[in-house]
Amino acid sequence: MKSQSHHDMKARIDKSGQITIPQTLRDALGWHGRTLVEFSQEEGRLVITKAPDEYPLEKWFGYLDSDQTVDEMIEEMRGPVDAVDP
């Protein structure tokens, strides 16, 4: 039995702009219902990739709840910057 290449699979875009990703591709990629994907365009092709579960810096967003600037916080932690000899 000839295995179907992923390049042979086709889907039609419906009137609302939606497509269904073939089940064999979803299974091969480990994608399931509610998987978040990202779209990009590369060399005239649509590229769909699984979005990261969490963006690396997202967990730190809003972590420092301060009225100080970053420079003020660093100076507070390290102490004042000494004059540098030219």
Secondary structure as GFF3:
##gff-version 3
##sequence-region A 1 86
A	DSSP	three_ten_helix	6	8	.	.	.	ID=ss1
A	DSSP	alpha_helix	23	29	.	.	.	ID=ss2
A	DSSP	beta_strand	37	42	.	.	.	ID=ss3
A	DSSP	beta_strand	45	50	.	.	.	ID=ss4
A	DSSP	three_ten_helix	58	60	.	.	.	ID=ss5
A	DSSP	alpha_helix	70	78	.	.	.	ID=ss6
###
